[in-house]
Each structure stands twice: as structure tokens, then as C-alpha cells.
Amino acid sequence: MKPTLLILAAGMASRYGSMKQVDGFGPNGETIIDYSIYDAIKAGFGKVGFIIREEFADIFKARFEPKLKGHIETDYIFQSFDLKPFGIDKKIERAKPWGTAHAVLAARNQVNGPFCVINADDFYGCDSFKKMAEFLVTDGRDDTYSLIGYQIDRTLSDYGTVSRGVCKVNEEGNMAEINERAEVYFKEDGTVAYKDATGEHELSNDTRVSMNFWGFTPAVFKQIEGMFREFVITNENNPKAEFLIPLVADKLIKGNIASFKVIPTCSKWFGVTYKEDKPIVQKCISELIAESVYPEKLWT
């Protein structure tokens, strides 16, 4: 069975100022999502599922259906505030949905084979999709999941500090834990460091970090549904609490339910959070087109 690509696209992009999920970054208005889907098709994925708010459906269908028709099967998964489908008979007021792991759960009735999850506004690179597809088809099991591990110096900004989920990898190549580092940056000599309350700490340039590119089988839905109910009850009065994939991964590892293979990639990651990031992303894509990594027109 060909794997499915799930794209997390339900966010409102308040810091960006508009729907960056459908903003154009390529020479013909291609979105970052377009490049992810293009790479996924080349890697052997058979279906793409857009996890969105229901009110975004018409925008996404108009943007992607004409160009993807005949290339890959598409599906739309709605992430909502309704908790009844998860056995929670409560209405909890929130400004944002319940987070990335809740978004994955929203797909439980529409995905029946191996799948991976990515962010809509992150550029992951062709090598990462190829390696994820190979893992899902050959090595993925109900107790063996994966994440793409990016080399930290290929994910940083030249314009300031960033937050990164730094992976601790054991001898078997599996993730032992993720530590969120809030201020990661290049030093003047090109090495990498982060700051915390105790001062500056150096990191090896080939340290692996998670950029939210995860691989699963459908078994994960039952494994984490109870976790979500527990999370909601614990955080019903905390409107900013989010049920995130790294939290779920940590619980699955510590509970000996599943391991996560850290798949190293040589791909350069770049993403867009603020409007000021747009010209940087456009420049990166132009360089990849000049290097013939992508055609100038993706969907001819």
C-alpha cells in the first residue's frame, strides 16, 4: 500500500497576517505545500490529506484540486472543536484547535495505511520524503514509528535565534527524548549553541532536530485517543494548552508502546513564520530551481 501524506494546515497564521498555507512562494505562485506534494509523489506517496478547518475547504479545493488531478488522490480532514467524537461530552471554549496530535487523531476514520505528518508552512526537501516513504513501506510497524532528523545547522536562521526540538538518539538510532531549546543560533565562527537560564551551551553542528515530520501506522490512533481524553480533562481551563505530537511520542516511548527511528536527512529545511520570512523562502526556492532540483513550473 502506498503511504499517505497528511499536511497540518488548520492554523490561522496570526503571526503571518494571512493564510500562509496558500500563499505563493514559487515563480508561478506555487505554495510551500506544492513543493511538499511534488516531492511526495516522486517518493511514491499515493494520497495527500489536508487537515484543515472546515471553513477552509473551498479555498483549499480551489487552490489544489485543478493542479493535483491525475497526479495524486486528495482528501480533506476537518479539525474541529467538537469533543463528542472522542467520548468527551463537554463544550470547551478555545481560540485554537487542540494541537498537532489532535489533528492526527482527526484523521482516524480516513487513513487506513502507513502515513506521515508534516507542517503546511515548512519546506522539507526531496531527500526527506524519499527516506520517509522507504521507512513506511519497509520498516514501519505498529510499535515502530519514525521522524526525520534534520542536521541542526541546516535548519537555523542567519537573522536571529530559533526554537528547536533537539533529539537525543540512542545506539539503535531511536529517539530517547526530545528537549526543546528556545534560543538556538549560529556563533560567529559558524558553530551552533543555545542559551538557557544557566548560560550558553554548544551543540555539535550535526545534532539531529525534529521539524515535525513524523511517520506512523494507523495503530497510533487507538494508542493516543485515551491520552487525548486525559489531556482535555486536565487542561479544560487552560485555553492555550496543546496536545502536541512530541508529547505523544514521549509518552509512547516511556510507556514502551512504540519506538521512533530517527531518520537522518541531508535536506535543508526552511520555513515561514513571519511575513519577513517570505523573501528568504522565495530566494531558497529560486536557488533550488536554478540547480534543477525543481522545474520552474511544477504542474505542467
C-alpha positions in Angstrom: 0.0 0.0 0.0 1.3 3.4 -0.9 1.7 5.7 2.1 -0.4 8.8 2.7 0.9 12.3 3.3 -1.0 14.3 5.9 -0.5 18.1 5.9 -1.2 20.1 9.1 -2.9 23.2 7.7 -5.6 24.1 10.3 -3.7 27.0 11.8 -4.9 30.6 11.4 -1.3 32.0 10.9 -1.9 35.0 13.1 1.8 36.0 13.2 2.0 35.9 9.4 -1.0 38.1 8.9 -2.8 36.0 6.2 -3.3 32.3 5.2 0.4 31.4 4.6 -0.7 27.8 3.7 -2.0 29.1 0.3 0.4 32.0 -0.2 2.6 31.8 -3.3 6.4 31.4 -2.9 7.4 29.8 -6.3 7.9 31.7 -9.6 4.3 30.8 -10.7 2.7 31.3 -7.3 3.5 27.8 -6.0 2.8 27.3 -2.3 5.2 25.5 0.0 2.6 22.7 0.1 3.0 22.3 -3.7 6.7 21.5 -3.3 6.0 19.0 -0.5 3.4 17.2 -2.6 5.7 17.2 -5.6 8.4 15.6 -3.6 5.9 13.1 -2.0 4.7 12.0 -5.4 8.2 11.4 -6.6 8.9 9.4 -3.4 5.9 7.1 -4.0 3.1 8.5 -1.8 -0.3 7.7 -3.2 -2.6 10.1 -1.3 -2.5 13.5 0.3 -4.8 14.5 3.1 -5.2 18.2 4.1 -6.0 18.6 7.8 -7.9 21.9 7.9 -10.7 23.8 9.5 -14.0 23.1 7.6 -14.3 26.8 6.6 -11.0 26.5 4.7 -12.3 23.7 2.4 -13.4 25.7 -0.6 -10.2 27.7 -0.6 -8.0 24.6 -0.5 -10.1 22.7 -3.1 -9.9 25.7 -5.5 -6.2 26.0 -4.9 -5.1 22.4 -5.2 -7.7 20.2 -7.0 -7.1 21.5 -10.5 -3.3 21.1 -10.4 -3.2 17.8 -8.5 -5.9 16.0 -10.6 -4.3 13.0 -12.2 -1.2 13.2 -10.1 -2.3 12.1 -6.6 -5.5 11.2 -4.7 -6.7 14.0 -2.4 -8.7 14.0 0.8 -9.9 16.7 3.3 -9.9 16.1 7.1 -11.6 18.7 9.4 -10.0 19.5 12.7 -12.8 21.0 14.9 -13.6 21.9 18.5 -16.2 19.2 18.8 -15.1 16.7 21.5 -18.0 14.3 21.3 -16.4 12.1 18.7 -13.7 11.4 21.3 -16.2 10.5 24.1 -16.0 13.8 25.8 -19.4 15.3 26.5 -18.2 18.9 27.1 -18.0 22.1 25.2 -14.8 23.9 25.9 -14.2 27.4 24.5 -10.9 27.9 22.7 -9.4 30.2 20.2 -7.3 27.5 18.6 -7.8 23.7 18.0 -6.2 21.3 20.4 -2.8 20.9 18.7 -0.9 18.7 16.2 -1.6 15.3 17.9 -5.3 16.2 18.0 -5.0 17.0 14.2 -3.6 13.5 13.7 -6.5 12.0 15.6 -8.9 13.8 13.4 -7.8 11.6 10.5 -8.5 8.3 12.3 -11.5 7.5 10.1 -9.9 8.5 6.8 -6.5 6.9 6.9 -6.1 3.1 6.8 -2.5 2.6 5.9 1.0 3.9 6.8 1.2 7.7 6.8 3.4 10.7 7.6 2.6 14.1 9.0 4.2 17.4 8.1 3.5 21.2 8.6 2.0 23.1 5.8 4.4 26.0 6.1 7.7 24.1 6.3 9.9 23.1 3.3 11.4 19.7 4.0 13.3 18.7 0.8 13.1 15.7 -1.5 15.6 13.5 0.4 13.4 13.5 3.5 10.3 12.4 1.6 12.2 9.6 -0.2 13.6 8.3 3.1 10.3 8.5 4.9 8.5 6.6 2.1 11.1 3.9 2.2 10.7 3.6 6.0 6.9 3.5 5.9 6.8 0.8 3.2 9.6 -1.4 4.5 10.2 -0.9 8.2 7.2 0.8 9.8 5.2 -1.3 12.3 2.6 -0.7 15.0 5.4 -0.4 17.6 8.0 1.2 15.3 7.4 4.8 14.1 9.8 7.4 12.8 10.7 11.0 12.5 13.1 12.8 10.1 16.1 14.1 11.9 17.5 17.3 10.4 21.0 18.4 10.9 20.7 21.4 13.2 22.9 23.7 11.2 20.7 23.1 8.1 17.6 24.5 10.0 18.9 27.7 11.6 18.3 31.3 10.6 21.0 33.9 9.8 18.7 36.5 11.3 18.3 35.5 15.0 17.6 32.8 17.5 15.1 30.0 16.9 13.5 27.2 19.0 14.3 23.6 18.1 13.4 20.2 19.3 16.8 18.6 19.9 16.7 14.8 19.7 18.7 12.6 22.0 19.4 9.5 19.8 20.4 6.1 21.4 22.8 3.5 20.0 20.0 1.8 18.0 19.3 5.1 16.2 16.0 5.6 18.1 14.9 8.7 19.8 15.4 8.6 23.5 13.9 12.0 24.2 13.3 15.5 22.7 14.5 18.6 24.5 13.0 21.9 23.4 15.8 24.5 23.2 14.3 28.0 23.0 17.3 30.1 21.9 19.4 28.3 19.3 21.8 30.3 17.0 24.9 30.3 14.9 28.0 31.7 16.7 30.4 34.0 14.8 32.7 31.0 14.0 29.8 29.1 12.4 29.3 26.6 15.3 25.9 26.2 17.0 24.9 27.0 20.5 21.8 27.6 22.6 21.2 29.7 25.7 19.1 28.9 28.8 18.9 30.1 32.4 22.3 28.6 33.1 24.2 30.2 30.2 25.5 29.3 26.7 25.8 25.6 25.7 27.4 24.4 22.5 25.8 21.8 20.2 27.5 19.8 17.5 26.6 21.0 14.0 25.3 17.6 13.1 23.0 17.3 16.1 19.6 16.0 14.9 16.5 18.0 15.5 12.8 17.4 14.8 11.0 19.7 12.4 7.6 17.9 12.9 8.0 15.3 10.1 6.6 12.1 11.6 5.8 8.6 10.3 3.1 6.3 11.8 0.8 3.4 11.2 -3.0 3.6 11.9 -2.3 1.8 15.3 -1.3 5.2 16.7 -4.9 6.4 16.7 -6.0 3.9 19.4 -2.7 4.3 21.2 -3.2 8.1 21.7 -7.0 8.5 21.9 -7.1 7.9 25.7 -4.1 10.3 26.1 -6.2 13.0 24.4 -9.2 12.5 26.7 -6.9 12.7 29.7 -5.2 15.8 28.3 -8.6 17.6 27.7 -9.8 16.8 31.2 -6.5 18.1 32.7 -6.4 21.2 30.6 -10.1 22.2 30.2 -9.4 25.5 32.0 -6.2 26.2 30.1 -7.2 27.6 26.7 -3.6 27.7 25.4 -2.7 24.1 26.2 -2.0 22.0 23.1 -1.9 18.2 22.6 1.3 18.0 20.5 3.0 15.2 18.6 6.3 15.4 20.6 4.2 15.0 23.9 2.6 11.9 22.4 5.9 10.5 21.2 7.4 10.9 24.6 4.5 9.0 26.3 4.7 6.2 23.7 8.5 5.8 24.2 8.3 6.0 28.0 5.4 3.6 28.1 7.3 1.1 25.9 4.4 1.2 23.4 6.4 2.3 20.4 9.9 3.4 19.4 10.8 6.2 17.0 13.6 5.7 14.5 15.4 9.0 13.8 16.0 9.0 10.1 18.9 11.3 9.2 18.5 13.6 6.1 20.8 15.8 4.2 17.9 18.1 3.2 18.0 21.8 4.1 14.9 22.8 6.0 13.3 26.3 5.8 10.0 27.7 7.0 7.8 30.7 7.2 6.5 32.1 10.4 6.6 35.9 9.8 5.8 38.0 6.7 9.5 38.9 6.7 10.4 35.3 6.1 8.8 35.3 2.6 11.6 36.8 0.5 14.1 34.4 2.2 11.9 31.4 1.3 11.4 32.7 -2.3 15.2 33.1 -2.6 15.8 29.5 -1.4 13.3 28.1 -3.9 14.8 30.1 -6.7 18.2 28.7 -5.9 16.8 25.1 -6.0 15.2 25.8 -9.4 18.5 27.2 -10.7 20.1 23.9 -9.5 17.5 21.9 -11.4 16.1 20.3 -8.2 12.7 21.5 -9.3 11.3 22.6 -12.7 10.2 26.2 -13.0 6.6 25.1 -13.5 5.8 22.3 -11.1 2.4 21.2 -12.5 2.8 21.3 -16.3 
